[in-house]
Structures are given as structure tokens and as C-alpha cells.
Amino acid sequence: MSAPFATRTAVVVGAGVAGLATAIGLRRAGWAVSVLERRTELERYGTAFGIHPTAQGALERLGVGEAFHARAVPYRNARIRTPRGKVLASLPLERIERKAGRPELLISRPFLIDTLLAELAALGVPLTFGERVSDVSALTGGCDLVVGADGIHSAVRTACFGDRSGPRRAGTVAWIGIADFESGLYGETWGRGRFFGMTPVEAGRTNWYATVPEATTADELRAHFEGWHDPVPRILDRTDPATWIRYEMRHLFPALPAFVHGGNVALVGDAAHAMTPNLGQGACTAILDAEALTRAVAEHAAAGLPSATGLPSALRVYDAERRRAAQRVALGSRSLHRFMTTEHTRLRDALVRVLPSSV
Ligand SMILES: Cc1cc2nc3c(=O)[nH]c(=O)nc-3n(C[C@H](O)[C@H](O)[C@H](O)COP(=O)(O)OP(=O)(O)OC[C@H]3O[C@@H](n4cnc5c(N)ncnc54)[C@H](O)[C@@H]3O)c2cc1C
């Protein structure tokens, strides 16, 4: 008789939010877990992540709620504005807070990564740096479960679903950074084919993100926002250009037919559903995936199913819970990206004014 899979082994590929959260959940479910990360150390850059109340609940169930809440700040009173500063609408933060009974929170990426790393270390999970996985079949042969948490260019996804499962360009570039003062004015400013966002992140700083058709230098980016309302140009002036991050906007298209493969591989986070950041759900969906996967595995173990049937069945439960939900969010984010970067600003702005805080 085969052993219950609660005693089994997993390799998690990638030590981003998705991989670290999954490793924590699997370890708590009784698995022997190791994490492989291609970088030689985790990069301490990245700006703020919005964490929706549902993802906050998932972090709490993963056992990192207290440490997370100690560094997170609430996001409230954010408006959508025109480049001249006229308010068009509110971001739906009040609605989220009313419905969930708690606010959307923001946390800087390095703080969230540190929180997850500390928990991983406390649980004794080994994390190997400088290990770029390319041969996924070698991993599946050596453990019971492989988790592909290796981001948008996932080697695990390519091994399961082929080269054509990779990301496509959305047609814009994004820049992100953190200014050295608190702007006090938050939300998004939507212009023609471009937008600028500002959020709180920690005392004395403002998190910002900008999307434009193209800009390869800081000066080119500044030119896109010349003449925009205060504090947009001031925020760019008060951010050290050496810390600005530029990336091409990409998303997974077409959507994957499954988040699991072969009864022993699961994909989580960007590896499964990389999306444009317009709904601010990249980290949230990664956390929800991690918690759902590890819960499915733990519940099947508790039911005493043998591993040969229990694990594939747990993976199917994970796929059913997360795939459609995450792909719906990705589609919504992509549609919002188009809407926000349209050239037809009159129609867009008129629509935003009549929508009840719904974008
Ligand atoms: C350094 C960094 C900074 C970021 N900053 C921001 C930000 O400021 N704002 C924002 O909205 N999003 C940011 N993101 C993206 C955001 O973290 C993700 O969209 C989201 O959190 C989902 O996380 P993920 O764990 O699925 O993917 P990722 O965060 O991309 O993590 C994937 C991990 O897998 C590793 N990896 C990749 N391929 C392999 C391989 N073959 N073998 C082993 N390891 C591999 C990568 O090095 C990475 O650590 C950043 C990502 C990174 C890596």
C-alpha cells in the first residue's frame, strides 16, 4: 500500500511571492519541501503590491498574517483624474472595504518577500540559490510534486505546455519607482495612451507606476508627463533615476488549458497566469494560488487517500478552484489596460464618470 502523500516530497521552482507562499503552505501540510531559485540572491527591488482582503485572508491562513500586517498600510481615498487634475471617479476601494469589512492594503515587495523568507527559514525549508531549472523531467522523477512558481517566462510551464504557452507583449512599457516624499494625493491619472498611478507604501515615500507606449530613458518618460497636474512631475523629479524599473508589459495569451499537468506538476502565480498589472492583482492571485494548492493537498491527505490517486485528485481540485477565477482576473486586467491606454479619451472619460466606482 502506498504511503499517504502528506509524508511526500515537493520541489518548488522559483522563490518569488508564489513560490515562497506555496513552500510555506506545503511545509505546514506536512510535506518535505525544497525551493530552487535561479538568482544568486533575492533582489531587493520592486515597489508596492496591493493586497486585496481575500489575499490577506490567505496570508493569514498560511500563518504569516501578523508579520504581513505589521508592514502593510491601508489604501483609501484614491481618485481617477485627468492630466489637468480633474476628478473623474473614485477607485473602488471604499466598496471593497465595505464588502470585506477591511481595507485593501499595500506592502512593498521587499517587505513581503522578507516576511515569507523569514517564515520559510523558521519552518526549516531549504532554499537553494543559483539553481536555474531547465530539465523539469529530472525533477518530476525525483519527487512527488513539482510546483512551477518560476514567473512569466516559466521553464516548468514550457516543459508542460510547450513554447507557444509563453507570454505576449501588450504593446506598452511600464515604469515603476518610489519617490522620497509622501504625496498625500493618491490614485491614477489617465491621459491619451498613457497613465500614471500613485499609492502610499511606507512613511515618507510614494509608490508610483507609469505606463506609456514607449520610453527607454528616464527623460523620455518625464516628457510623457510634462504639464500633468501636481504632484506627477514632482514625483518623477524626486525619484532617483538609478532606482526606476522599466519592463515591457506582457501577459499570457492564450490562457492555459490547465494549471496542473501529469498528476504531479502544478503551476502557481505568473507561471500560470501572468497578467497586466492594471487590476493590481499579480501578487494577490499568486497568494491565492499558493493557499488553494496547499489546502487542496492537505485536505486530501486528511481524507486518508493514497498518494497515487490522492495527489492527482488534489491537483484537479486546485485547478478547478483557481484556473477560471485567475483567468477571469487576467482578462479583466487586460481589458482595463486597453481601456486605460486608449487614444479615445473623451469616450473613455465620459464612461468612467457614469460608472459607479467600478473600474
Ligand atoms: C525582482 C522582481 C521585482 C518585481 N517588482 C514588482 C513590482 O514592483 N511591482 C509589481 O507589480 N510586480 C513586481 N514583480 C512581479 C511580481 O512579483 C509578480 O507578478 C507577482 O508577485 C507573482 O509572483 P511570482 O512568484 O509568480 O513571480 P515572480 O515574482 O516573477 O517570481 C518568479 C521567481 O522564479 C525565479 N525563476 C525564474 N525562472 C527560474 C528557473 N528556471 N529556475 C529557478 N528559478 C527561476 C525568478 O528568479 C523569480 O525569483 C517583480 C518581480 C521580480 C522578480
The ligand as an SDF file (V2000), in Angstrom:
LIG
                    3D

 53 58  0  0  0  0  0  0  0  0999 V2000
   12.8020   41.2830   -8.7310 C   0  0  0  0  0  0  0  0  0  0  0  0
   11.3430   41.4520   -9.0280 C   0  0  0  0  0  0  0  0  0  0  0  0
   10.7250   42.6870   -8.7700 C   0  0  0  0  0  0  0  0  0  0  0  0
    9.3660   42.8510   -9.0270 C   0  0  0  0  0  0  0  0  0  0  0  0
    8.7910   44.0520   -8.7430 N   0  0  0  0  0  0  0  0  0  0  0  0
    7.4780   44.2340   -8.9370 C   0  0  0  0  0  0  0  0  0  0  0  0
    6.8410   45.4760   -8.6040 C   0  0  0  0  0  0  0  0  0  0  0  0
    7.4770   46.3870   -8.1490 O   0  0  0  0  0  0  0  0  0  0  0  0
    5.5010   45.6230   -8.8180 N   0  0  0  0  0  0  0  0  0  0  0  0
    4.7610   44.5930   -9.3410 C   0  0  0  0  0  0  0  0  0  0  0  0
    3.5430   44.7450   -9.5230 O   0  0  0  0  0  0  0  0  0  0  0  0
    5.3240   43.3940   -9.6670 N   0  0  0  0  0  0  0  0  0  0  0  0
    6.6590   43.1810   -9.4730 C   0  0  0  0  0  0  0  0  0  0  0  0
    7.2250   41.9760   -9.7790 N   0  0  0  0  0  0  0  0  0  0  0  0
    6.3460   40.9020  -10.2870 C   0  0  0  0  0  0  0  0  0  0  0  0
    5.5270   40.3130   -9.1630 C   0  0  0  0  0  0  0  0  0  0  0  0
    6.3850   39.9180   -8.1080 O   0  0  0  0  0  0  0  0  0  0  0  0
    4.7600   39.1190   -9.6890 C   0  0  0  0  0  0  0  0  0  0  0  0
    3.9580   39.5000  -10.7750 O   0  0  0  0  0  0  0  0  0  0  0  0
    3.7890   38.5030   -8.6810 C   0  0  0  0  0  0  0  0  0  0  0  0
    4.1730   38.7110   -7.3590 O   0  0  0  0  0  0  0  0  0  0  0  0
    3.7080   36.9990   -8.9270 C   0  0  0  0  0  0  0  0  0  0  0  0
    4.8840   36.4280   -8.3980 O   0  0  0  0  0  0  0  0  0  0  0  0
    5.5060   35.0710   -8.8940 P   0  0  0  0  0  0  0  0  0  0  0  0
    6.1640   34.4920   -7.6820 O   0  0  0  0  0  0  0  0  0  0  0  0
    4.5350   34.2440   -9.6280 O   0  0  0  0  0  0  0  0  0  0  0  0
    6.6090   35.5010   -9.9750 O   0  0  0  0  0  0  0  0  0  0  0  0
    7.9960   36.2630   -9.7670 P   0  0  0  0  0  0  0  0  0  0  0  0
    7.8970   37.3080   -8.7340 O   0  0  0  0  0  0  0  0  0  0  0  0
    8.4500   36.6500  -11.1230 O   0  0  0  0  0  0  0  0  0  0  0  0
    8.9890   35.1250   -9.1960 O   0  0  0  0  0  0  0  0  0  0  0  0
    9.4820   34.0630  -10.0000 C   0  0  0  0  0  0  0  0  0  0  0  0
   10.7970   33.5920   -9.4040 C   0  0  0  0  0  0  0  0  0  0  0  0
   11.2420   32.4430  -10.1190 O   0  0  0  0  0  0  0  0  0  0  0  0
   12.6240   32.5650  -10.4270 C   0  0  0  0  0  0  0  0  0  0  0  0
   12.9030   31.7570  -11.6250 N   0  0  0  0  0  0  0  0  0  0  0  0
   12.5420   32.0320  -12.9090 C   0  0  0  0  0  0  0  0  0  0  0  0
   12.9250   31.0480  -13.7330 N   0  0  0  0  0  0  0  0  0  0  0  0
   13.5480   30.1220  -12.9610 C   0  0  0  0  0  0  0  0  0  0  0  0
   14.1630   28.8620  -13.2460 C   0  0  0  0  0  0  0  0  0  0  0  0
   14.1920   28.3590  -14.4910 N   0  0  0  0  0  0  0  0  0  0  0  0
   14.7170   28.1570  -12.2160 N   0  0  0  0  0  0  0  0  0  0  0  0
   14.6770   28.6490  -10.9300 C   0  0  0  0  0  0  0  0  0  0  0  0
   14.1040   29.8420  -10.6190 N   0  0  0  0  0  0  0  0  0  0  0  0
   13.5330   30.5670  -11.6150 C   0  0  0  0  0  0  0  0  0  0  0  0
   12.8130   34.0720  -10.6220 C   0  0  0  0  0  0  0  0  0  0  0  0
   14.1550   34.4650  -10.4680 O   0  0  0  0  0  0  0  0  0  0  0  0
   11.9050   34.6440   -9.5520 C   0  0  0  0  0  0  0  0  0  0  0  0
   12.5630   34.7970   -8.3030 O   0  0  0  0  0  0  0  0  0  0  0  0
    8.5860   41.7620   -9.5630 C   0  0  0  0  0  0  0  0  0  0  0  0
    9.1990   40.5340   -9.8160 C   0  0  0  0  0  0  0  0  0  0  0  0
   10.5630   40.3590   -9.5530 C   0  0  0  0  0  0  0  0  0  0  0  0
   11.2080   39.0040   -9.8240 C   0  0  0  0  0  0  0  0  0  0  0  0
  1  2  1  0
  2  3  1  0
  2 52  2  0
  3  4  2  0
  4  5  1  0
  4 50  1  0
  5  6  2  0
  6  7  1  0
  6 13  1  0
  7  8  2  0
  7  9  1  0
  9 10  1  0
 10 11  2  0
 10 12  1  0
 12 13  2  0
 13 14  1  0
 14 15  1  0
 14 50  1  0
 15 16  1  0
 16 17  1  0
 16 18  1  0
 18 19  1  0
 18 20  1  0
 20 21  1  0
 20 22  1  0
 22 23  1  0
 23 24  1  0
 24 25  2  0
 24 26  1  0
 24 27  1  0
 27 28  1  0
 28 29  2  0
 28 30  1  0
 28 31  1  0
 31 32  1  0
 32 33  1  0
 33 34  1  0
 33 48  1  0
 34 35  1  0
 35 36  1  0
 35 46  1  0
 36 37  1  0
 36 45  1  0
 37 38  2  0
 38 39  1  0
 39 40  1  0
 39 45  2  0
 40 41  1  0
 40 42  2  0
 42 43  1  0
 43 44  2  0
 44 45  1  0
 46 47  1  0
 46 48  1  0
 48 49  1  0
 50 51  2  0
 51 52  1  0
 52 53  1  0
M  END
$$$$
